Amino acid sequence: MAVDLAPDGADALVKARIVRYDVLVLDRDLPGVHGDEVCRAIRDERPDTGILMLTAAGTLDDLVQGLSLGADDYLPKPFRFAELVARIRALGRRSIPSRPPILRHSDIELDPARRSVARAGSEVQLARKELAVLEALMDSDGATVSAEELLERVWDDQIDPFTNVVRMTIMTLRRKLGDPPVIETVIGVGYRMV
């Protein structure tokens, strides 16, 4: 999971309007703009984003109110971390459009569940970010994916937007995948599978 943090409701709204998150974990008692307002705004603007509301208020009325604001799930504090992760993953599965269990392009197969890649039947060892970049490119079904979108999908918001990490990851990915090349640079636009 790539995670971005927002210290208050105003910052949460700004980030959620810029980045298309799969899941938003929202504390109901955010300073500044209250979590209820953030929830309503995100639900209106990004209906496909899963919202998990966290709160110290754990009564049935609080739960009903949180869900009626547009949250998809509601978790009272204190909670077990493993439960939080499981709920985030469940919401994330809902936000991803259905796709085949194995992604295929040319002679490359990527199994997202096993986090494995093979080319022409031979396993290719990829680092975590390399695999995530390849998955984003294969998932785009031949469309061009910009470096900015790859930064957004694969890295967190702490990454320097002027970094060359995407270019370097693509170079390494091309080398590891071998010939014939399957990743094309679309000058001034981004990258795509060919």
Secondary structure, DSSP 4 states (H G I P E B T S, - for coil): ------SSHHHHHHHHHHS--SEEEEETT-SSS-HHHHHHHHHHH-TTSEEEEEES--SHHHHHHHHHTT-SEEEESS--HHHHHHHHHHHHHHHSPP--SSEEETTEEEETTTTEEEETTEEE---HHHHHHHHHHHHTTT--B-HHHHHHHHS-TTS-TT--HHHHHHHHHHHHH-SSP-EEEETTTEEEE-
